[in-house]
Amino acid sequence: MSNTTIPKNKIALPVIGRRELLMKSPYFAGLSEENLLRVEEMMREEHFDRDHFIFTEGDDNHYLYLTASGAVKVFGTSADGKEQILSLARPGDSFNDVAAFDGRLSPAGAQALTPVILYRLSGPELLSRSCSYGALAANIIRALGQRIRELGDLVSDLSFRPVAGRLAKLLLEQLPHSGSVKLTQRDMASMAGTAREVVARALKSMEDDGILRIERQHIIILKRDVLEKMAA
């Protein structure tokens, strides 16, 4: 079961150019044209096939990645092999932010969910230029603060929100992107911090209650207001 029926190899993926990526990223807001050009010179393009690992948890990787096309899952793995998806990076999003700037090992792995085009920038080099690049230093602080807030929200969801509420929130957040990435029940379980069987039962219960309809692997929301209340 997934939230899209479009095969991954047939998806027409939009591609964001270098300058547009920088303009979308909170790290580079307010930089002068001259400094944006210098940052562009730092960017290195990389292509990865679907399911390819970009890096793994514990790698000595200090690059900030900007997603130009496709989707990347950022995830952690427990000692017993259980996966927790921390975020999905889509065009315009960044990942590996913490390891790029704190000089330590990557706290999570990253894997391509579709064919992806990425641009990487050296975190240490960005830090060395931050004080001379206008708003860059303040932007880094602000963006990392937002990352902390997002992780705090994830911990809160996993700790206090019931599974049905987590799944409702997930559906509301992810269905608008269903044309660009295929999420299986296993993926949804990894994002919701539960087992695939629990997700299957929850979806079936929502369908029985008339909240959604599952049709040829499409999930069609019938009662968005009810789903929003469950997610609240």
VOPAGU-2260 file (C-alpha; in pm, 1 decimal, decimal comma):
REM VOPAGU-2260
SITE   aa  ch    i         X         Y         Z
SITE  MET   A    0       0,0       0,0       0,0
SITE  SER   A    1     128,4     344,9     -83,9
SITE  ASN   A    2       2,8     696,7    -124,3
SITE  THR   A    3      58,1     708,9    -498,1
SITE  THR   A    4      17,9     481,8    -794,9
SITE  ILE   A    5     273,6     649,7   -1018,2
SITE  PRO   A    6     574,5     419,6   -1076,8
SITE  LYS   A    7     895,8     585,4    -962,6
SITE  ASN   A    8    1071,4     536,7   -1295,8
SITE  LYS   A    9     790,1     722,5   -1475,9
SITE  ILE   A   10     771,5    1024,4   -1248,6
SITE  ALA   A   11     862,3    1352,2   -1417,0
SITE  LEU   A   12    1073,5    1510,2   -1146,0
SITE  PRO   A   13    1115,0    1888,3   -1139,1
SITE  VAL   A   14    1469,8    2018,1   -1117,2
SITE  ILE   A   15    1565,3    2334,7    -931,4
SITE  GLY   A   16    1868,5    2526,3   -1059,0
SITE  ARG   A   17    2160,6    2640,9    -845,5
SITE  ARG   A   18    2050,6    2999,8    -799,6
SITE  GLU   A   19    1688,7    2907,1    -728,0
SITE  LEU   A   20    1807,4    2654,3    -469,0
SITE  LEU   A   21    2010,8    2920,5    -292,8
SITE  MET   A   22    1718,0    3161,9    -301,4
SITE  LYS   A   23    1488,5    2898,0    -146,8
SITE  SER   A   24    1733,8    2798,3     126,8
SITE  PRO   A   25    1710,5    2984,4     459,7
SITE  TYR   A   26    2089,8    2962,3     482,7
SITE  PHE   A   27    2142,1    3213,6     202,4
SITE  ALA   A   28    1856,8    3460,6     248,2
SITE  GLY   A   29    1965,9    3821,7     219,1
SITE  LEU   A   30    2310,4    3754,0      72,1
SITE  SER   A   31    2441,9    4000,5    -182,9
SITE  GLU   A   32    2470,8    3907,0    -550,2
SITE  GLU   A   33    2848,7    3889,6    -514,8
SITE  ASN   A   34    2831,3    3651,9    -218,5
SITE  LEU   A   35    2565,5    3435,7    -386,6
SITE  LEU   A   36    2797,6    3396,4    -684,5
SITE  ARG   A   37    3079,1    3287,0    -451,6
SITE  VAL   A   38    2852,2    3032,5    -284,7
SITE  GLU   A   39    2745,6    2903,0    -627,3
SITE  GLU   A   40    3111,6    2839,1    -705,8
SITE  MET   A   41    3129,9    2614,3    -398,0
SITE  MET   A   42    2838,9    2394,5    -506,3
SITE  ARG   A   43    2918,1    2046,1    -636,9
SITE  GLU   A   44    2651,3    1855,5    -827,0
SITE  GLU   A   45    2586,0    1489,0    -748,4
SITE  HIS   A   46    2342,4    1236,0    -898,7
SITE  PHE   A   47    2211,8     926,2    -719,3
SITE  ASP   A   48    1990,4     644,5    -840,2
SITE  ARG   A   49    1680,8     535,8    -652,5
SITE  ASP   A   50    1760,0     343,6    -329,6
SITE  HIS   A   51    2125,4     455,0    -337,1
SITE  PHE   A   52    2274,1     549,2       0,4
SITE  ILE   A   53    2413,3     902,4      -6,6
SITE  PHE   A   54    2581,1     848,7     328,5
SITE  THR   A   55    2522,4     632,6     632,9
SITE  GLU   A   56    2482,6     705,3    1001,4
SITE  GLY   A   57    2823,6     760,8    1159,9
SITE  ASP   A   58    2997,8     871,3     838,5
SITE  ASP   A   59    3259,8    1145,2     861,8
SITE  ASN   A   60    3061,4    1369,7     627,4
SITE  HIS   A   61    3063,3    1747,5     669,6
SITE  TYR   A   62    2867,9    1856,5     364,6
SITE  LEU   A   63    2542,3    2047,8     355,6
SITE  TYR   A   64    2320,9    1895,6      86,4
SITE  LEU   A   65    2059,5    2089,0    -111,3
SITE  THR   A   66    1799,6    1882,4    -296,5
SITE  ALA   A   67    1749,5    1993,5    -657,0
SITE  SER   A   68    1532,9    1704,1    -775,6
SITE  GLY   A   69    1370,3    1392,4    -632,8
SITE  ALA   A   70    1332,3    1292,4    -270,0
SITE  VAL   A   71    1571,4    1172,3       1,0
SITE  LYS   A   72    1481,4    1003,8     327,8
SITE  VAL   A   73    1689,9    1093,4     631,6
SITE  PHE   A   74    1672,6     820,0     891,3
SITE  GLY   A   75    1821,9     668,0    1203,5
SITE  THR   A   76    1855,6     298,4    1285,3
SITE  SER   A   77    1837,0     136,6    1629,2
SITE  ALA   A   78    2072,3    -134,0    1752,6
SITE  ASP   A   79    1814,5    -398,2    1658,8
SITE  GLY   A   80    1778,0    -261,0    1306,4
SITE  LYS   A   81    1453,2     -66,9    1347,7
SITE  GLU   A   82    1438,7     235,0    1118,5
SITE  GLN   A   83    1298,2     575,6    1210,3
SITE  ILE   A   84    1254,4     821,9     924,8
SITE  LEU   A   85    1339,8    1166,7    1059,3
SITE  SER   A   86    1249,9    1370,0     751,9
SITE  LEU   A   87    1201,7    1364,2     376,0
SITE  ALA   A   88    1409,1    1613,7     176,9
SITE  ARG   A   89    1239,7    1731,5    -142,5
SITE  PRO   A   90    1341,9    1997,2    -397,7
SITE  GLY   A   91    1448,7    2307,7    -209,7
SITE  ASP   A   92    1519,1    2122,9     117,6
SITE  SER   A   93    1855,8    2069,3     285,1
SITE  PHE   A   94    1984,9    1781,2     495,4
SITE  ASN   A   95    2291,3    1674,4     697,1
SITE  ASP   A   96    2281,1    2024,2     844,7
SITE  VAL   A   97    2410,9    1930,1    1190,8
SITE  ALA   A   98    2714,3    1729,6    1080,4
SITE  ALA   A   99    2798,1    1993,7     821,1
SITE  PHE   A  100    2851,7    2254,9    1091,2
SITE  ASP   A  101    2942,9    2080,8    1417,7
SITE  GLY   A  102    3241,2    1884,6    1283,6
SITE  ARG   A  103    3116,9    1552,7    1421,9
SITE  LEU   A  104    2992,0    1233,7    1256,4
SITE  SER   A  105    2660,4    1226,4    1070,3
SITE  PRO   A  106    2384,4    1145,3    1323,1
SITE  ALA   A  107    2161,2     991,9    1053,7
SITE  GLY   A  108    2181,0     822,7     716,2
SITE  ALA   A  109    2036,8     943,8     386,3
SITE  GLN   A  110    1897,7     732,9     101,7
SITE  ALA   A  111    1744,7     831,1    -232,7
SITE  LEU   A  112    1374,5     744,1    -258,1
SITE  THR   A  113    1379,4     840,8    -626,6
SITE  PRO   A  114    1655,3     936,8    -868,3
SITE  VAL   A  115    1792,2    1256,2    -716,8
SITE  ILE   A  116    2007,8    1552,5    -808,9
SITE  LEU   A  117    2185,3    1715,2    -516,3
SITE  TYR   A  118    2427,2    1999,9    -460,8
SITE  ARG   A  119    2670,3    1973,5    -173,5
SITE  LEU   A  120    2860,6    2250,9      -0,6
SITE  SER   A  121    3139,1    2219,0     253,3
SITE  GLY   A  122    3005,7    2308,5     597,3
SITE  PRO   A  123    3348,0    2406,0     736,6
SITE  GLU   A  124    3409,1    2633,4     437,0
SITE  LEU   A  125    3070,2    2798,9     482,3
SITE  LEU   A  126    3152,5    2857,2     848,7
SITE  SER   A  127    3488,6    3010,5     760,8
SITE  ARG   A  128    3317,1    3253,9     525,0
SITE  SER   A  129    3012,1    3320,1     740,9
SITE  CYS   A  130    3131,7    3635,4     913,8
SITE  SER   A  131    3228,8    3800,5     583,8
SITE  TYR   A  132    2916,4    3696,7     392,3
SITE  GLY   A  133    2661,6    3935,9     536,0
SITE  ALA   A  134    2368,9    3746,8     689,2
SITE  LEU   A  135    2518,3    3397,7     648,9
SITE  ALA   A  136    2626,8    3354,1    1012,6
SITE  ALA   A  137    2288,2    3458,7    1148,0
SITE  ASN   A  138    2114,6    3242,9     887,5
SITE  ILE   A  139    2309,3    2933,8     997,1
SITE  ILE   A  140    2212,0    2991,0    1359,9
SITE  ARG   A  141    1846,8    3046,9    1266,0
SITE  ALA   A  142    1828,8    2741,6    1033,7
SITE  LEU   A  143    1990,5    2509,4    1287,7
SITE  GLY   A  144    1748,4    2639,8    1549,3
SITE  GLN   A  145    1461,6    2543,8    1319,3
SITE  ARG   A  146    1610,5    2193,9    1282,9
SITE  ILE   A  147    1615,8    2158,7    1662,5
SITE  ARG   A  148    1252,6    2269,1    1677,8
SITE  GLU   A  149    1153,5    2013,1    1410,6
SITE  LEU   A  150    1329,0    1731,2    1595,4
SITE  GLY   A  151    1162,3    1841,3    1917,8
SITE  ASP   A  152     824,2    1825,1    1745,1
SITE  LEU   A  153     907,1    1474,6    1618,8
SITE  VAL   A  154    1002,0    1357,9    1969,9
SITE  SER   A  155     680,1    1508,8    2104,2
SITE  ASP   A  156     473,2    1332,4    1837,5
SITE  LEU   A  157     636,3     995,4    1901,4
SITE  SER   A  158     603,2    1033,5    2277,2
SITE  PHE   A  159     256,5    1180,1    2319,4
SITE  ARG   A  160      52,7    1156,4    1999,3
SITE  PRO   A  161    -137,3     826,9    1947,2
SITE  VAL   A  162     -59,6     621,5    1636,9
SITE  ALA   A  163    -384,8     722,4    1463,6
SITE  GLY   A  164    -300,6    1088,0    1520,3
SITE  ARG   A  165      53,5    1041,9    1390,4
SITE  LEU   A  166     -76,7     868,6    1080,1
SITE  ALA   A  167    -340,4    1137,6    1022,9
SITE  LYS   A  168     -75,2    1408,2    1044,4
SITE  LEU   A  169     150,3    1211,0     811,3
SITE  LEU   A  170    -124,7    1172,3     551,1
SITE  LEU   A  171    -207,9    1542,1     558,6
SITE  GLU   A  172     159,1    1634,5     516,5
SITE  GLN   A  173     257,9    1377,7     254,3
SITE  LEU   A  174     -39,8    1332,2      21,3
SITE  PRO   A  175      21,7    1666,9    -154,5
SITE  HIS   A  176     358,0    1520,0    -264,7
SITE  SER   A  177     221,3    1182,9    -378,0
SITE  GLY   A  178     303,1    1255,0    -741,8
SITE  SER   A  179     675,5    1283,0    -672,2
SITE  VAL   A  180     754,3    1000,0    -433,0
SITE  LYS   A  181     607,0     661,7    -350,1
SITE  LEU   A  182     570,0     585,4      20,4
SITE  THR   A  183     503,8     226,6     118,2
SITE  GLN   A  184     330,8     122,0     438,3
SITE  ARG   A  185     677,0      34,7     568,5
SITE  ASP   A  186     793,9     392,1     498,9
SITE  MET   A  187     486,0     533,4     667,3
SITE  ALA   A  188     545,8     309,9     967,6
SITE  SER   A  189     907,6     428,1     987,3
SITE  MET   A  190     791,0     788,2     986,8
SITE  ALA   A  191     516,1     728,0    1242,2
SITE  GLY   A  192     740,0     523,1    1473,4
SITE  THR   A  193     529,7     207,2    1461,9
SITE  ALA   A  194     499,4    -127,1    1281,7
SITE  ARG   A  195     373,9    -175,0     926,4
SITE  GLU   A  196      91,4    -395,8    1052,1
SITE  VAL   A  197     -27,4    -116,3    1281,3
SITE  VAL   A  198     -33,7     127,5     987,6
SITE  ALA   A  199    -231,4    -123,7     779,4
SITE  ARG   A  200    -489,3    -164,8    1056,6
SITE  ALA   A  201    -515,6     209,7    1113,5
SITE  LEU   A  202    -570,8     277,2     742,8
SITE  LYS   A  203    -835,1       4,0     728,3
SITE  SER   A  204   -1008,7     152,9    1033,4
SITE  MET   A  205   -1008,4     500,0     875,4
SITE  GLU   A  206   -1151,3     353,4     556,4
SITE  ASP   A  207   -1424,8     168,8     750,5
SITE  ASP   A  208   -1512,5     495,7     925,8
SITE  GLY   A  209   -1546,3     674,2     591,1
SITE  ILE   A  210   -1254,8     911,1     657,6
SITE  LEU   A  211   -1064,3     799,1     349,7
SITE  ARG   A  212   -1091,7     556,1      62,3
SITE  ILE   A  213    -815,0     330,0     -65,8
SITE  GLU   A  214    -857,2     277,6    -437,5
SITE  ARG   A  215    -596,1     105,1    -653,8
SITE  GLN   A  216    -327,2     206,7    -405,1
SITE  HIS   A  217    -447,8     568,2    -401,1
SITE  ILE   A  218    -545,9     712,9     -64,2
SITE  ILE   A  219    -833,2     954,2    -117,9
SITE  ILE   A  220    -928,3    1175,9     176,6
SITE  LEU   A  221   -1305,8    1196,9     215,3
SITE  LYS   A  222   -1334,3    1377,9     547,6
SITE  ARG   A  223   -1039,8    1613,0     577,1
SITE  ASP   A  224   -1188,4    1789,6     877,7
SITE  VAL   A  225   -1200,9    1460,8    1071,3
SITE  LEU   A  226    -842,7    1382,0     972,4
SITE  GLU   A  227    -732,4    1728,6    1086,3
SITE  LYS   A  228    -901,2    1676,2    1425,2
SITE  MET   A  229    -724,3    1340,3    1462,2
SITE  ALA   A  230    -391,6    1506,8    1380,9
SITE  ALA   A  231    -444,8    1800,8    1616,0
